[in-house]
Amino acid sequence: MSFVNGVSAVILDLDGTLLDTETATKDVLKEFLGKYGKVWEKKREEEKRLGMTQKEYAAAVVRDYGLPLTPDQFIQEITPMYREKWPSVKALPGADRLIKHLYSHKIPFGLASNSSSEYIHAKISCMKGWKDWFSVILGSDQVIEGKPAPYLFEEAAKRMGVDASHCLVIEDSLVGVKAAKAAKMKVVAVPSRGGIECSSLADEVLNSLLEFQPELWGLPLFEDWVDGTLQIDPIYVSSQYINTSMSEISEDASIPDQVFGTFFGWAGTGTAWTIKVVVNIGWNCSSCTKKNRIWKLWSVDSCDSKIFEQQMQFMLVGYICRLNGKDLTNMDVREIEEFKYIAKTSLDRTMFVSHSCTSLTVEGTSSING
């Protein structure tokens, strides 16, 4: 796979691309609507609101739920509820890594979001270094019209002193991809399951930023791979091993959609991480309408499979690769053994083994609990 080189600047979306604001704030609208006797509609909110500006979102919610409020009143009432949640927002897999990489190589990169500039700064204030590293930060209140109009991206390119044709946009929503194309820019889509419709318009589609290959766009290579593995911030999962091989995590699991691929780490019960594991995480492809995550797990060292029949906690600390196929039930035996060897070797390294010394507690796994 190769793309046209010549990219000299990168423009990033925020919500759903860099930050997992959806998981942190997923119950806010539901709670707000409950105060007015309204019932939150999951499908509508997950599939139809992606990428909207604040004003568009407010007008749509007031209209669709018949709220006795003006859009401005809705914004005024619900914003404090969102602000309470923003400090707990986490970076999506690969986001902090990409930002640090661009900054260290002096690649101009901007942030262009349909959020207001005030909200953007509030959301990223807890992310170490981010405010200082972006070449430009723009919200929809700083241009005449937000996405899908091209103005946000055009203005970001202008402020960075880069021609639009030399910009690469990374987005998660259809409106963002449309805006990038309208600005005559290249675009990589990293959509959630609800935003998958943007895939046909993008130049490249990824399941997570961990899959991003900057060299395909003429940008410097990542330099943090160690013998085929990448250290990641720990991802905690709580689930049960089913049918000795795989488990299906319900659609209510608070694991970001962008947790996708081949990972490794530890499994444990009680208070200690005791079992080295390799985990493939993908999606149930048997139904396009059912959003269920499928993951297949292998113990690196031989152990009694019955131990997995109880509720287990998993801490994933390393990433190996993207999933090349969609069917997790038919993995090549040689590939599995290679993954197990990589994981076994890697988990003995200082950079990974330190995680196994941490205590397995309910608090430690509550951030991502399936």
Short mmCIF file of the C-alpha atoms (twelve columns), coordinates in Angstrom:
data_MODEL
# 
_entry.id   MODEL 
# 
loop_
_atom_site.group_PDB 
_atom_site.id 
_atom_site.type_symbol 
_atom_site.label_atom_id 
_atom_site.label_alt_id 
_atom_site.label_comp_id 
_atom_site.label_asym_id 
_atom_site.label_seq_id 
_atom_site.Cartn_x 
_atom_site.Cartn_y 
_atom_site.Cartn_z 
_atom_site.pdbx_PDB_model_num 
ATOM 1   C CA . MET A 1   0.000   0.000   0.000  1 
ATOM 2   C CA . SER A 2   1.342   3.423   -0.886 1 
ATOM 3   C CA . PHE A 3   -0.022  6.926   -1.173 1 
ATOM 4   C CA . VAL A 4   1.042   10.144  -2.823 1 
ATOM 5   C CA . ASN A 5   3.820   11.712  -0.792 1 
ATOM 6   C CA . GLY A 6   4.183   15.428  -0.199 1 
ATOM 7   C CA . VAL A 7   2.348   15.728  3.128  1 
ATOM 8   C CA . SER A 8   4.027   18.457  5.151  1 
ATOM 9   C CA . ALA A 9   1.366   19.097  7.837  1 
ATOM 10  C CA . VAL A 10  -1.263  17.105  9.714  1 
ATOM 11  C CA . ILE A 11  -4.656  18.313  10.958 1 
ATOM 12  C CA . LEU A 12  -6.404  16.289  13.641 1 
ATOM 13  C CA . ASP A 13  -9.986  16.134  14.836 1 
ATOM 14  C CA . LEU A 14  -10.494 15.902  18.609 1 
ATOM 15  C CA . ASP A 15  -13.574 14.023  19.853 1 
ATOM 16  C CA . GLY A 16  -13.580 10.411  18.731 1 
ATOM 17  C CA . THR A 17  -10.219 10.809  16.983 1 
ATOM 18  C CA . LEU A 18  -7.839  11.786  19.777 1 
ATOM 19  C CA . LEU A 19  -10.046 11.704  22.862 1 
ATOM 20  C CA . ASP A 20  -12.567 9.104   23.994 1 
ATOM 21  C CA . THR A 21  -15.105 11.699  25.072 1 
ATOM 22  C CA . GLU A 22  -17.986 9.370   24.191 1 
ATOM 23  C CA . THR A 23  -17.135 6.827   26.881 1 
ATOM 24  C CA . ALA A 24  -16.551 9.479   29.550 1 
ATOM 25  C CA . THR A 25  -19.777 11.364  28.815 1 
ATOM 26  C CA . LYS A 26  -22.025 8.569   27.504 1 
ATOM 27  C CA . ASP A 27  -24.626 8.868   30.263 1 
ATOM 28  C CA . VAL A 28  -24.877 12.669  30.397 1 
ATOM 29  C CA . LEU A 29  -27.599 13.106  27.777 1 
ATOM 30  C CA . LYS A 30  -29.508 10.110  29.147 1 
ATOM 31  C CA . GLU A 31  -29.546 11.676  32.622 1 
ATOM 32  C CA . PHE A 32  -30.476 15.085  31.234 1 
ATOM 33  C CA . LEU A 33  -33.395 13.723  29.209 1 
ATOM 34  C CA . GLY A 34  -34.625 11.788  32.231 1 
ATOM 35  C CA . LYS A 35  -35.161 15.071  34.067 1 
ATOM 36  C CA . TYR A 36  -37.676 16.001  31.388 1 
ATOM 37  C CA . GLY A 37  -39.349 12.591  31.243 1 
ATOM 38  C CA . LYS A 38  -37.719 11.700  27.919 1 
ATOM 39  C CA . VAL A 39  -36.126 8.373   26.968 1 
ATOM 40  C CA . TRP A 40  -32.662 8.352   25.409 1 
ATOM 41  C CA . GLU A 41  -32.521 6.596   22.030 1 
ATOM 42  C CA . LYS A 42  -29.252 4.735   21.638 1 
ATOM 43  C CA . LYS A 43  -29.244 4.229   17.862 1 
ATOM 44  C CA . ARG A 44  -30.057 7.861   17.119 1 
ATOM 45  C CA . GLU A 45  -27.359 9.245   19.368 1 
ATOM 46  C CA . GLU A 46  -24.614 6.862   18.268 1 
ATOM 47  C CA . GLU A 47  -25.206 7.076   14.532 1 
ATOM 48  C CA . LYS A 48  -26.719 10.460  13.743 1 
ATOM 49  C CA . ARG A 49  -24.917 13.030  15.890 1 
ATOM 50  C CA . LEU A 50  -21.285 12.319  15.016 1 
ATOM 51  C CA . GLY A 51  -19.333 15.424  14.092 1 
ATOM 52  C CA . MET A 52  -22.104 17.985  14.649 1 
ATOM 53  C CA . THR A 53  -21.293 21.463  15.928 1 
ATOM 54  C CA . GLN A 54  -22.588 22.311  19.379 1 
ATOM 55  C CA . LYS A 55  -25.419 24.449  17.997 1 
ATOM 56  C CA . GLU A 56  -26.449 21.806  15.470 1 
ATOM 57  C CA . TYR A 57  -26.390 19.143  18.160 1 
ATOM 58  C CA . ALA A 58  -28.465 21.238  20.573 1 
ATOM 59  C CA . ALA A 59  -31.071 22.090  17.929 1 
ATOM 60  C CA . ALA A 60  -31.346 18.446  16.874 1 
ATOM 61  C CA . VAL A 61  -31.768 17.120  20.432 1 
ATOM 62  C CA . VAL A 62  -34.381 19.762  21.333 1 
ATOM 63  C CA . ARG A 63  -36.304 18.986  18.148 1 
ATOM 64  C CA . ASP A 64  -36.059 15.189  18.211 1 
ATOM 65  C CA . TYR A 65  -37.024 14.800  21.871 1 
ATOM 66  C CA . GLY A 66  -39.555 17.635  21.981 1 
ATOM 67  C CA . LEU A 67  -37.802 19.377  24.874 1 
ATOM 68  C CA . PRO A 68  -39.463 22.524  26.270 1 
ATOM 69  C CA . LEU A 69  -36.231 24.467  25.750 1 
ATOM 70  C CA . THR A 70  -34.543 26.598  23.162 1 
ATOM 71  C CA . PRO A 71  -31.215 25.243  21.844 1 
ATOM 72  C CA . ASP A 72  -29.387 27.942  23.821 1 
ATOM 73  C CA . GLN A 73  -31.190 26.954  27.030 1 
ATOM 74  C CA . PHE A 74  -30.320 23.311  26.367 1 
ATOM 75  C CA . ILE A 75  -26.639 24.201  25.983 1 
ATOM 76  C CA . GLN A 76  -26.671 26.290  29.146 1 
ATOM 77  C CA . GLU A 77  -28.238 23.499  31.213 1 
ATOM 78  C CA . ILE A 78  -26.288 20.506  29.930 1 
ATOM 79  C CA . THR A 79  -22.802 22.005  29.576 1 
ATOM 80  C CA . PRO A 80  -21.980 21.899  33.333 1 
ATOM 81  C CA . MET A 81  -22.833 18.185  33.296 1 
ATOM 82  C CA . TYR A 82  -20.347 17.589  30.476 1 
ATOM 83  C CA . ARG A 83  -17.678 19.728  32.111 1 
ATOM 84  C CA . GLU A 84  -17.775 17.501  35.193 1 
ATOM 85  C CA . LYS A 85  -16.853 14.517  33.015 1 
ATOM 86  C CA . TRP A 86  -14.127 16.054  30.825 1 
ATOM 87  C CA . PRO A 87  -11.309 15.674  33.400 1 
ATOM 88  C CA . SER A 88  -11.789 11.893  33.209 1 
ATOM 89  C CA . VAL A 89  -11.541 11.748  29.398 1 
ATOM 90  C CA . LYS A 90  -8.733  9.493   28.158 1 
ATOM 91  C CA . ALA A 91  -6.687  9.582   24.971 1 
ATOM 92  C CA . LEU A 92  -7.660  6.973   22.396 1 
ATOM 93  C CA . PRO A 93  -5.118  4.250   21.530 1 
ATOM 94  C CA . GLY A 94  -2.195  5.736   19.627 1 
ATOM 95  C CA . ALA A 95  -3.294  9.374   19.982 1 
ATOM 96  C CA . ASP A 96  -0.677  10.592  22.468 1 
ATOM 97  C CA . ARG A 97  1.985   8.618   20.616 1 
ATOM 98  C CA . LEU A 98  1.139   10.291  17.289 1 
ATOM 99  C CA . ILE A 99  1.102   13.792  18.772 1 
ATOM 100 C CA . LYS A 100 4.492   13.285  20.449 1 
ATOM 101 C CA . HIS A 101 5.907   11.844  17.229 1 
ATOM 102 C CA . LEU A 102 4.816   14.792  15.096 1 
ATOM 103 C CA . TYR A 103 6.051   17.280  17.676 1 
ATOM 104 C CA . SER A 104 9.462   15.619  18.101 1 
ATOM 105 C CA . HIS A 105 10.001  15.649  14.331 1 
ATOM 106 C CA . LYS A 106 8.889   19.282  14.023 1 
ATOM 107 C CA . ILE A 107 5.989   18.426  11.703 1 
ATOM 108 C CA . PRO A 108 3.384   21.228  11.804 1 
ATOM 109 C CA . PHE A 109 0.120   19.808  13.121 1 
ATOM 110 C CA . GLY A 110 -3.122  21.438  14.085 1 
ATOM 111 C CA . LEU A 111 -6.325  20.627  15.929 1 
ATOM 112 C CA . ALA A 112 -9.596  21.480  14.160 1 
ATOM 113 C CA . SER A 113 -12.808 20.538  15.934 1 
ATOM 114 C CA . ASN A 114 -16.500 21.319  15.633 1 
ATOM 115 C CA . SER A 115 -16.437 22.000  19.371 1 
ATOM 116 C CA . SER A 116 -16.048 25.600  20.491 1 
ATOM 117 C CA . SER A 117 -12.496 26.737  21.210 1 
ATOM 118 C CA . GLU A 118 -13.370 27.118  24.898 1 
ATOM 119 C CA . TYR A 119 -14.509 23.506  25.144 1 
ATOM 120 C CA . ILE A 120 -11.510 22.242  23.188 1 
ATOM 121 C CA . HIS A 121 -9.099  23.823  25.667 1 
ATOM 122 C CA . ALA A 122 -11.124 22.487  28.597 1 
ATOM 123 C CA . LYS A 123 -11.008 18.947  27.185 1 
ATOM 124 C CA . ILE A 124 -7.280  18.862  26.448 1 
ATOM 125 C CA . SER A 125 -6.196  20.687  29.599 1 
ATOM 126 C CA . CYS A 126 -5.613  17.373  31.381 1 
ATOM 127 C CA . MET A 127 -3.543  15.913  28.535 1 
ATOM 128 C CA . LYS A 128 0.107   16.625  29.354 1 
ATOM 129 C CA . GLY A 129 1.804   18.798  26.769 1 
ATOM 130 C CA . TRP A 130 -1.013  18.898  24.225 1 
ATOM 131 C CA . LYS A 131 -1.841  22.589  24.524 1 
ATOM 132 C CA . ASP A 132 1.758   23.564  23.831 1 
ATOM 133 C CA . TRP A 133 2.481   21.044  21.097 1 
ATOM 134 C CA . PHE A 134 -0.229  21.891  18.561 1 
ATOM 135 C CA . SER A 135 0.830   24.466  15.966 1 
ATOM 136 C CA . VAL A 136 -2.750  25.752  15.885 1 
ATOM 137 C CA . ILE A 137 -5.984  24.945  17.747 1 
ATOM 138 C CA . LEU A 138 -9.275  25.892  16.093 1 
ATOM 139 C CA . GLY A 139 -12.923 25.531  17.088 1 
ATOM 140 C CA . SER A 140 -16.029 25.993  14.970 1 
ATOM 141 C CA . ASP A 141 -16.697 29.344  16.654 1 
ATOM 142 C CA . GLN A 142 -13.567 30.725  14.962 1 
ATOM 143 C CA . VAL A 143 -14.760 30.262  11.382 1 
ATOM 144 C CA . ILE A 144 -17.961 31.223  9.537  1 
ATOM 145 C CA . GLU A 145 -19.196 27.631  9.422  1 
ATOM 146 C CA . GLY A 146 -18.052 24.344  10.914 1 
ATOM 147 C CA . LYS A 147 -17.696 20.938  9.296  1 
ATOM 148 C CA . PRO A 148 -18.738 19.632  6.758  1 
ATOM 149 C CA . ALA A 149 -17.800 23.033  5.311  1 
ATOM 150 C CA . PRO A 150 -14.042 23.214  4.602  1 
ATOM 151 C CA . TYR A 151 -13.341 26.438  6.509  1 
ATOM 152 C CA . LEU A 152 -11.884 24.909  9.679  1 
ATOM 153 C CA . PHE A 153 -9.314  22.920  7.733  1 
ATOM 154 C CA . GLU A 154 -8.561  25.732  5.327  1 
ATOM 155 C CA . GLU A 155 -7.976  28.150  8.205  1 
ATOM 156 C CA . ALA A 156 -5.765  25.640  10.030 1 
ATOM 157 C CA . ALA A 157 -3.614  25.198  6.908  1 
ATOM 158 C CA . LYS A 158 -3.421  28.967  6.426  1 
ATOM 159 C CA . ARG A 159 -2.266  29.555  10.010 1 
ATOM 160 C CA . MET A 160 0.382   26.857  9.672  1 
ATOM 161 C CA . GLY A 161 1.565   28.377  6.391  1 
ATOM 162 C CA . VAL A 162 0.975   25.155  4.456  1 
ATOM 163 C CA . ASP A 163 -0.866  24.658  1.182  1 
ATOM 164 C CA . ALA A 164 -4.080  22.666  1.616  1 
ATOM 165 C CA . SER A 165 -2.945  20.053  -0.909 1 
ATOM 166 C CA . HIS A 166 -0.004  19.220  1.375  1 
ATOM 167 C CA . CYS A 167 -2.175  18.592  4.439  1 
ATOM 168 C CA . LEU A 168 -3.288  15.243  5.795  1 
ATOM 169 C CA . VAL A 169 -6.457  15.211  7.914  1 
ATOM 170 C CA . ILE A 170 -7.244  12.466  10.432 1 
ATOM 171 C CA . GLU A 171 -10.958 12.209  11.258 1 
ATOM 172 C CA . ASP A 172 -13.530 9.844   12.714 1 
ATOM 173 C CA . SER A 173 -16.835 11.187  11.338 1 
ATOM 174 C CA . LEU A 174 -18.537 11.585  7.980  1 
ATOM 175 C CA . VAL A 175 -18.883 15.358  8.365  1 
ATOM 176 C CA . GLY A 176 -15.166 15.611  9.108  1 
ATOM 177 C CA . VAL A 177 -14.179 13.525  6.105  1 
ATOM 178 C CA . LYS A 178 -16.473 15.601  3.876  1 
ATOM 179 C CA . ALA A 179 -14.899 18.799  5.212  1 
ATOM 180 C CA . ALA A 180 -11.392 17.515  4.488  1 
ATOM 181 C CA . LYS A 181 -12.341 16.533  0.950  1 
ATOM 182 C CA . ALA A 182 -14.020 19.914  0.401  1 
ATOM 183 C CA . ALA A 183 -10.740 21.528  1.466  1 
ATOM 184 C CA . LYS A 184 -8.892  19.407  -1.143 1 
ATOM 185 C CA . MET A 185 -6.913  17.582  1.520  1 
ATOM 186 C CA . LYS A 186 -5.977  13.934  1.949  1 
ATOM 187 C CA . VAL A 187 -7.863  12.226  4.757  1 
ATOM 188 C CA . VAL A 188 -7.426  9.156   6.939  1 
ATOM 189 C CA . ALA A 189 -10.592 7.931   8.650  1 
ATOM 190 C CA . VAL A 190 -10.499 6.177   12.020 1 
ATOM 191 C CA . PRO A 191 -14.249 5.706   12.457 1 
ATOM 192 C CA . SER A 192 -16.146 4.235   15.351 1 
ATOM 193 C CA . ARG A 193 -18.720 1.596   14.479 1 
ATOM 194 C CA . GLY A 194 -21.329 4.375   14.322 1 
ATOM 195 C CA . GLY A 195 -19.311 6.393   11.815 1 
ATOM 196 C CA . ILE A 196 -18.316 3.621   9.437  1 
ATOM 197 C CA . GLU A 197 -20.178 5.297   6.529  1 
ATOM 198 C CA . CYS A 198 -17.338 7.786   6.134  1 
ATOM 199 C CA . SER A 199 -15.008 5.001   5.004  1 
ATOM 200 C CA . SER A 200 -15.904 5.170   1.307  1 
ATOM 201 C CA . LEU A 201 -14.781 8.810   1.034  1 
ATOM 202 C CA . ALA A 202 -11.474 8.549   2.875  1 
ATOM 203 C CA . ASP A 203 -8.090  7.882   1.291  1 
ATOM 204 C CA . GLU A 204 -7.306  5.350   3.992  1 
ATOM 205 C CA . VAL A 205 -9.383  3.705   6.731  1 
ATOM 206 C CA . LEU A 206 -7.899  2.481   10.012 1 
ATOM 207 C CA . ASN A 207 -9.368  0.712   13.015 1 
ATOM 208 C CA . SER A 208 -7.181  2.731   15.393 1 
ATOM 209 C CA . LEU A 209 -4.317  5.211   15.340 1 
ATOM 210 C CA . LEU A 210 -2.035  2.335   16.357 1 
ATOM 211 C CA . GLU A 211 -2.316  1.224   12.721 1 
ATOM 212 C CA . PHE A 212 -1.236  4.584   11.284 1 
ATOM 213 C CA . GLN A 213 1.922   4.384   9.138  1 
ATOM 214 C CA . PRO A 214 3.295   7.913   8.690  1 
ATOM 215 C CA . GLU A 215 5.853   6.797   6.106  1 
ATOM 216 C CA . LEU A 216 3.045   6.076   3.628  1 
ATOM 217 C CA . TRP A 217 2.400   9.816   3.593  1 
ATOM 218 C CA . GLY A 218 6.008   10.906  3.383  1 
ATOM 219 C CA . LEU A 219 6.236   11.532  7.123  1 
ATOM 220 C CA . PRO A 220 8.976   10.205  9.469  1 
ATOM 221 C CA . LEU A 221 8.709   6.598   10.610 1 
ATOM 222 C CA . PHE A 222 7.709   5.770   14.159 1 
ATOM 223 C CA . GLU A 223 10.797  4.772   16.123 1 
ATOM 224 C CA . ASP A 224 9.192   3.128   19.156 1 
ATOM 225 C CA . TRP A 225 8.744   -0.449  17.922 1 
ATOM 226 C CA . VAL A 226 10.815  -2.985  19.879 1 
ATOM 227 C CA . ASP A 227 11.144  -6.398  18.212 1 
ATOM 228 C CA . GLY A 228 7.715   -6.213  16.647 1 
ATOM 229 C CA . THR A 229 5.906   -4.833  19.683 1 
ATOM 230 C CA . LEU A 230 4.652   -1.465  20.790 1 
ATOM 231 C CA . GLN A 231 4.255   -0.436  24.414 1 
ATOM 232 C CA . ILE A 232 0.826   1.082   25.094 1 
ATOM 233 C CA . ASP A 233 -0.900  2.626   28.076 1 
ATOM 234 C CA . PRO A 234 -2.554  -0.284  29.920 1 
ATOM 235 C CA . ILE A 235 -6.024  -1.269  28.736 1 
ATOM 236 C CA . TYR A 236 -8.103  -2.973  31.419 1 
ATOM 237 C CA . VAL A 237 -10.860 -5.428  30.533 1 
ATOM 238 C CA . SER A 238 -13.095 -7.543  32.710 1 
ATOM 239 C CA . SER A 239 -14.828 -10.474 31.055 1 
ATOM 240 C CA . GLN A 240 -15.322 -14.220 31.078 1 
ATOM 241 C CA . TYR A 241 -13.668 -16.807 28.866 1 
ATOM 242 C CA . ILE A 242 -16.354 -18.711 26.933 1 
ATOM 243 C CA . ASN A 243 -16.129 -22.009 24.979 1 
ATOM 244 C CA . THR A 244 -12.445 -22.307 25.948 1 
ATOM 245 C CA . SER A 245 -11.492 -19.809 23.288 1 
ATOM 246 C CA . MET A 246 -13.491 -16.675 22.864 1 
ATOM 247 C CA . SER A 247 -15.724 -14.174 24.562 1 
ATOM 248 C CA . GLU A 248 -18.259 -11.700 23.289 1 
ATOM 249 C CA . ILE A 249 -18.322 -8.367  25.071 1 
ATOM 250 C CA . SER A 250 -21.731 -6.703  25.199 1 
ATOM 251 C CA . GLU A 251 -22.499 -3.482  23.347 1 
ATOM 252 C CA . ASP A 252 -22.556 -1.620  26.662 1 
ATOM 253 C CA . ALA A 253 -18.871 -2.305  27.290 1 
ATOM 254 C CA . SER A 254 -16.983 0.906   27.909 1 
ATOM 255 C CA . ILE A 255 -14.063 -0.078  25.700 1 
ATOM 256 C CA . PRO A 256 -13.472 2.383   22.852 1 
ATOM 257 C CA . ASP A 257 -14.218 1.054   19.371 1 
ATOM 258 C CA . GLN A 258 -10.610 1.818   18.475 1 
ATOM 259 C CA . VAL A 259 -9.304  -0.967  20.730 1 
ATOM 260 C CA . PHE A 260 -8.797  -3.363  17.838 1 
ATOM 261 C CA . GLY A 261 -5.979  -5.719  16.850 1 
ATOM 262 C CA . THR A 262 -3.547  -8.154  18.438 1 
ATOM 263 C CA . PHE A 263 -2.501  -7.238  21.991 1 
ATOM 264 C CA . PHE A 264 -0.668  -8.942  24.846 1 
ATOM 265 C CA . GLY A 265 -0.531  -8.590  28.598 1 
ATOM 266 C CA . TRP A 266 -1.649  -10.341 31.751 1 
ATOM 267 C CA . ALA A 267 -4.765  -12.025 33.066 1 
ATOM 268 C CA . GLY A 268 -5.558  -12.467 36.716 1 
ATOM 269 C CA . THR A 269 -8.059  -13.078 39.463 1 
ATOM 270 C CA . GLY A 270 -8.016  -12.020 43.073 1 
ATOM 271 C CA . THR A 271 -5.168  -9.567  43.623 1 
ATOM 272 C CA . ALA A 272 -2.375  -10.622 41.219 1 
ATOM 273 C CA . TRP A 273 -1.591  -10.721 37.502 1 
ATOM 274 C CA . THR A 274 -0.436  -14.311 37.008 1 
ATOM 275 C CA . ILE A 275 -1.024  -15.412 33.396 1 
ATOM 276 C CA . LYS A 276 0.640   -14.067 30.246 1 
ATOM 277 C CA . VAL A 277 -1.832  -13.778 27.392 1 
ATOM 278 C CA . VAL A 278 -2.239  -12.798 23.749 1 
ATOM 279 C CA . VAL A 279 -5.604  -11.293 22.802 1 
ATOM 280 C CA . ASN A 280 -7.132  -10.637 19.397 1 
ATOM 281 C CA . ILE A 281 -9.902  -8.029  19.574 1 
ATOM 282 C CA . GLY A 282 -12.278 -7.484  16.653 1 
ATOM 283 C CA . TRP A 283 -15.954 -7.291  15.837 1 
ATOM 284 C CA . ASN A 284 -18.761 -9.758  15.281 1 
ATOM 285 C CA . CYS A 285 -19.141 -9.612  11.497 1 
ATOM 286 C CA . SER A 286 -22.111 -11.997 11.318 1 
ATOM 287 C CA . SER A 287 -24.508 -9.075  11.661 1 
ATOM 288 C CA . CYS A 288 -24.011 -5.523  10.459 1 
ATOM 289 C CA . THR A 289 -26.656 -4.284  12.867 1 
ATOM 290 C CA . LYS A 290 -25.401 -5.931  16.045 1 
ATOM 291 C CA . LYS A 291 -22.506 -4.145  17.689 1 
ATOM 292 C CA . ASN A 292 -20.681 -6.872  19.564 1 
ATOM 293 C CA . ARG A 293 -16.975 -7.074  20.151 1 
ATOM 294 C CA . ILE A 294 -15.318 -10.456 19.764 1 
ATOM 295 C CA . TRP A 295 -12.018 -11.311 21.332 1 
ATOM 296 C CA . LYS A 296 -9.986  -14.473 21.201 1 
ATOM 297 C CA . LEU A 297 -7.419  -15.231 23.857 1 
ATOM 298 C CA . TRP A 298 -4.466  -17.576 24.214 1 
ATOM 299 C CA . SER A 299 -2.357  -18.279 27.269 1 
ATOM 300 C CA . VAL A 300 1.333   -17.799 26.489 1 
ATOM 301 C CA . ASP A 301 2.387   -20.398 29.041 1 
ATOM 302 C CA . SER A 302 0.518   -23.652 29.475 1 
ATOM 303 C CA . CYS A 303 -2.120  -23.463 32.172 1 
ATOM 304 C CA . ASP A 304 -5.368  -25.149 33.103 1 
ATOM 305 C CA . SER A 305 -8.027  -23.755 30.745 1 
ATOM 306 C CA . LYS A 306 -10.642 -24.119 33.487 1 
ATOM 307 C CA . ILE A 307 -9.175  -21.109 35.235 1 
ATOM 308 C CA . PHE A 308 -10.645 -18.923 32.515 1 
ATOM 309 C CA . GLU A 309 -14.191 -20.135 33.185 1 
ATOM 310 C CA . GLN A 310 -14.436 -17.632 36.015 1 
ATOM 311 C CA . GLN A 311 -14.621 -13.865 35.770 1 
ATOM 312 C CA . MET A 312 -11.153 -12.646 34.808 1 
ATOM 313 C CA . GLN A 313 -9.403  -9.298  34.727 1 
ATOM 314 C CA . PHE A 314 -7.100  -8.517  31.811 1 
ATOM 315 C CA . MET A 315 -4.406  -5.857  31.554 1 
ATOM 316 C CA . LEU A 316 -3.156  -5.342  28.004 1 
ATOM 317 C CA . VAL A 317 0.180   -3.517  27.869 1 
ATOM 318 C CA . GLY A 318 1.509   -4.204  24.374 1 
ATOM 319 C CA . TYR A 319 0.342   -4.112  20.755 1 
ATOM 320 C CA . ILE A 320 1.613   -6.371  17.961 1 
ATOM 321 C CA . CYS A 321 -0.372  -5.693  14.801 1 
ATOM 322 C CA . ARG A 322 -3.709  -5.010  13.142 1 
ATOM 323 C CA . LEU A 323 -6.021  -7.888  12.295 1 
ATOM 324 C CA . ASN A 324 -5.619  -8.805  8.640  1 
ATOM 325 C CA . GLY A 325 -8.765  -10.899 8.519  1 
ATOM 326 C CA . LYS A 326 -12.221 -10.411 10.004 1 
ATOM 327 C CA . ASP A 327 -12.790 -14.010 11.113 1 
ATOM 328 C CA . LEU A 328 -11.213 -14.496 14.525 1 
ATOM 329 C CA . THR A 329 -12.376 -18.123 14.714 1 
ATOM 330 C CA . ASN A 330 -9.968  -19.349 12.013 1 
ATOM 331 C CA . MET A 331 -6.492  -18.169 13.006 1 
ATOM 332 C CA . ASP A 332 -3.425  -19.781 11.449 1 
ATOM 333 C CA . VAL A 333 -1.690  -21.982 14.034 1 
ATOM 334 C CA . ARG A 334 1.773   -20.755 13.022 1 
ATOM 335 C CA . GLU A 335 0.667   -17.147 13.398 1 
ATOM 336 C CA . ILE A 336 -0.741  -17.850 16.842 1 
ATOM 337 C CA . GLU A 337 2.497   -19.465 17.947 1 
ATOM 338 C CA . GLU A 338 4.464   -16.482 16.621 1 
ATOM 339 C CA . PHE A 339 2.267   -14.077 18.600 1 
ATOM 340 C CA . LYS A 340 2.709   -16.178 21.731 1 
ATOM 341 C CA . TYR A 341 6.490   -16.212 21.300 1 
ATOM 342 C CA . ILE A 342 6.575   -12.431 20.804 1 
ATOM 343 C CA . ALA A 343 4.421   -11.891 23.892 1 
ATOM 344 C CA . LYS A 344 6.428   -14.301 26.053 1 
ATOM 345 C CA . THR A 345 9.709   -12.628 25.107 1 
ATOM 346 C CA . SER A 346 8.365   -9.105  25.475 1 
ATOM 347 C CA . LEU A 347 6.653   -9.549  28.828 1 
ATOM 348 C CA . ASP A 348 9.999   -10.448 30.399 1 
ATOM 349 C CA . ARG A 349 11.401  -7.030  29.459 1 
ATOM 350 C CA . THR A 350 11.621  -4.313  32.093 1 
ATOM 351 C CA . MET A 351 9.403   -1.953  30.082 1 
ATOM 352 C CA . PHE A 352 6.532   -4.442  30.368 1 
ATOM 353 C CA . VAL A 353 7.203   -6.530  33.461 1 
ATOM 354 C CA . SER A 354 6.804   -3.542  35.776 1 
ATOM 355 C CA . HIS A 355 3.066   -3.567  35.048 1 
ATOM 356 C CA . SER A 356 2.696   -7.099  36.425 1 
ATOM 357 C CA . CYS A 357 3.919   -5.849  39.812 1 
ATOM 358 C CA . THR A 358 0.844   -3.657  40.208 1 
ATOM 359 C CA . SER A 359 -2.028  -4.904  42.323 1 
ATOM 360 C CA . LEU A 360 -5.113  -6.255  40.603 1 
ATOM 361 C CA . THR A 361 -7.988  -4.341  42.168 1 
ATOM 362 C CA . VAL A 362 -11.552 -3.445  41.319 1 
ATOM 363 C CA . GLU A 363 -10.474 0.197   41.051 1 
ATOM 364 C CA . GLY A 364 -7.749  -0.740  38.594 1 
ATOM 365 C CA . THR A 365 -10.151 -2.396  36.188 1 
ATOM 366 C CA . SER A 366 -13.155 -0.135  36.513 1 
ATOM 367 C CA . SER A 367 -12.046 2.259   33.764 1 
ATOM 368 C CA . ILE A 368 -12.689 -0.331  31.048 1 
ATOM 369 C CA . ASN A 369 -15.063 -3.019  32.197 1 
ATOM 370 C CA . GLY A 370 -16.886 -5.348  29.853 1 
# 
